[in-house]
Amino acid sequence: MAVETKKMANSLADAGSSFGDQIKSWPERIKTFYNDVRSEMRKVTVPTWKETRATTTVVVITVFLFGLYFFIIDKVIQSGVSYMFNYFKR
């Protein structure tokens, strides 16, 4: 991480303060950017089918549990509010 930061700082320092210098350094900065992207993309891995199934199962179960939890909470709040309205309506 520090190497990329140093590269970026050096490219900005090399750019100078004038607009013309910044325009001249633009192709080199783009080349550095694409080289950094390429090196980071080499580190990317695709999950296996087994990992994908496991993760999907966890997500489906979690969504179901949260849905059930919010359904119960909603019913409790709804009954409480209905009770309050009926109590004060008298």
N, C-alpha and C positions, 0 to 999 in steps of 0.2 A: 504494500500500500504506500509506503514511504517513497518507493522508487517512482511511482506514477506521479506523486505529489511533487517530487523534485523535478521530474521531466516537465510537468506543467509550469512550475515556477520558473524553470530555465527558459522555456519557450516564451513565457510572458516577459521575462527579463530581456531576452534577445529581441523581442519585438520593439523595444524602445518606447518612447513616449509619443512620437509623431505618427500621424495617421498613415503616412506613406510607408514607414517601417512596419507598421502593423499589417498593411496590405501585402507587403513583400514576404512577411513571415507566414502568411496564411496557408500557402500550400504545404509548408513543412509541418505546421500544426495539424493540418488535416491528415497528413501522412502518419504522424505520431498517433493521432486519435484512432485511425483505422488499424494501426499495428497493435495498439492497446486493446481494441475490441477483439481483434483476431486472437490475441494471447489469452484473453479472458474467456472467449468462446471455446477454446481448447480445453478449458477446465470444466466445462459444463458436461454433466452426465445425464443420460436418460434413465429413468427408473425402470426396473424390470417389471414384467407382467405381475409377478407375485407381490411386489411392493405397491403397484398401482391398485390391485384388488384389495390389499390390506388397508391402504389409506382410504379407498372409497368406502369400504365397510365401516371404518371408524367414523367417517363423515356422515353416512346414512344413519347409523345408530345415534350419533350425537344430535343430529337434526330431529330425529324422532323423539329423543328424551327432552330436548328443549321445547319441542312442540307440545308434548304432554305436560311439561312443567307450566308453560304459559297458559295452556288450556285450563289446568286446575286453578292457577292463580286468578285467571279471568273469571271463572265461575265463582270463586270465593268473593272476589270484589263485587261482582254483579249481585250476588245474593245479599251482601252487606249493604250495598247502595239501595237495593229494592226494599230491604227491611227498614232502612232509615226513611225512605220516602213513605212507606206505609205507616210507620210509627208517627211521623209528623203530619200525615194527612188527616189523622183522626182529630 
